[in-house]
């Protein structure tokens, strides 16, 4: 590139063009059209856990949902084998245990975990640490949580439309085998050892979500001190895999796609990738 100015200019042009497509609008609802789509489909950014009194379905989101003939979530939550597959996939694949990974920190962490969840950590000794971490979210929230996914699932059943998944549950579970168990364990120890700070950070993320700031959510995810270096595994690679699915399904029928809002924003977010693939993706604003 240093020897050819034309290549440099071409690269810069491509880079700036890519940057220009990154969404800046603050909304969780986006319309997908163009490139052979006859009726628009919609993307909606979810957060997987919220207190029930905070999860309110906006009228416009419901209206756009009712135009769809199909619902796509990250995984098919209607799959009768999902729970069985989840239980089978929870275990670490080698001889690792939380006790071995945490060493002399285990007993203290076990006490905090039990106080937070009511369950001894020793009962989950061979479980993948990131999956164990998800069990403390109700404590961080301070309520019995509900999810956007379960709400959309209920709405789909009421409409008698099919529910599908952008990826298989096994795909999600395998993500947690690609991040070293020691890294996951250290993050779990750090979170539980600083549970009050974790609660504050969790609610800060919720506040950003409530403001519909998808790019700030993306920043919070990618800049996270411990897992930021695994952004490709956690987000980018999955986003790229979803684009052909979203594009093909949107061409076949109007579809409502609901997945974690952290997947929407940024240069490798779903919105930008769909735009780069030739689709028109427009913000839909609502109160």
Phi, psi and omega in degrees: 000328182293337183267352185225104183298326182296324179291321178298312181297321178297318179297314181297319179298316179296319181296312181294323178297318179296317181297324184294338183271351180293127184293140178244345183287149180261095174200155179260353185247129184224139179263134179247126180212185178080174175052048176091001178276124183273322176234138186296148170251172184225145172253140175224129180273122181259168162236135195289337180221131174214159172290144187300327182285350179260342181271100181239128182281112178295145182301319183292323177297316178298319180298315180291324176301320183289352174273351186273150175255003184198148177242129174246123171254180178300317174228162179283098182285354178269359182291120182295342181267002187299313183296319179297317179293323179297315180297320181291328184272356183288333189280141173296146189277342179254201183270014181295148170225160177298324179298316179293318184290324184269339179061228185287358177272351189298313186298317179295316179295322178300319180296315181295318180297316180295320178294330183275326187243343184083004183237134176293138179297334181298335178290344182242030190301331182254008182280151178296129187304323181293329176287324175297321181300326182297339182285346180267355183300320176302323177294318179296324178287325182082025181201174171276113189281158170233169182232149173301322182301318180292326178294313179294325177298315177298316180298321180295320179293323178295328179272352183059042174253154186287145176250129180229175181237141177291336176212169180272154178304322180299325177298317179293317181298321182293337175304322184281358172263347182270345175259125184310136181300327179295319178297315178298317182296316180298323179293321178295317177299314181298317181295312182290328180285343179232052190298326179292319177294322179297322179295318179297314181296323180295318180287331174296319178295320177299321179296320177296320178297316181297333177278359179062028183270085186293329180287323176293324175299318178297319179296315180301324180286311186285335181265003181302131190305317187268319186257358182304325181288349179255023182304319181301317181291316186282326186234294194303310181299320180293318178303314179300320180293332183281334187303311178299323180295311181299314181299313182292317181293322179295329177288327183283319186197155175296125188229146176253119181253120180236120182207170184310132185297337177296343179276348186280311190274175177087171183293327178255020176282164184300321181298309181296320180294321176295319178297317179294334178278358175105001179274156174264123180235115186242142177290145174239116185266144180208162177270000000 
